[in-house]
Amino acid sequence: MLAWLRDLFQPKPKAPIHDLDGLGEFIAAHSAFISQKATLDYCRARAGVMWIKLFEDERFRDALDYCRWESYAAVLADVCEVTQIYLRRREVPEAPLPELLTRLARGALLRYPIPAHRRDWEDRLEALNRRLERANLAQPRPVHMVGYACGEAVFELLPIHTNLREHDREHVVNNLRFFLVQYHVELERLARPEALRAAVLRELPPSVSQS
């Protein structure tokens, strides 16, 4: 029943993160998992016992498809900021991080076919790069303060009538903030900061990496 649900994003097996490829896989898998949980779980809860019938409705499916792709991109941006916070706190060179993480985000988005409602993801990627550059200008903020941006975005995207979800904004936002804290905990557990620092240094021009 509803076999298409089994094809939605799934978290990847957990392994130590030694390099940028591994970091990119980790970012993509967790962004997909968080956005799926935030959207599908909410819709199922709001629909109650009628959720199976609702999820079989073609119009709802189309709206949910739009929601989950745009939510994936929104969550991905916050996951990238949390990742940048983690790396900066472990003395990984800061200057290349916005471009590097934007590149990993591009890879995360292009793991899947471009959804029908989009030509590309360039607007999201450009906004992400600017956001990470701005974040680099200040001290890394507490991880629990990240998540408001994607929480608000996901709430507005949910394919549930506003009359039914009008009192749920705080719940949706805080749920996403909690997931991002969980992501950071898992990143701390699996990441190997010295190896990642070396990987970032290898991305720099020789004259910069040796200075």
Secondary structure, DSSP 8 states (H G I E B T S, - for coil): --GGGGGS--------B-SHHHHHHHHHHHHHHHHHIIIIIHHHHHHGGGHHHHHT-HHHHHHHHHHHHHHHHHHHHHHHHHHHHHHHHTT--STTHHHHHHHHHHHHHTTS---TT-S-SHHHHHHHHHHHHHHHTS----GGGTTHHHHHHHHHH-SS-HHHHTT-HHHHHHHHHHHHHHHHHHHHHHB-HHHHHHHHHHHS-HHHHT-
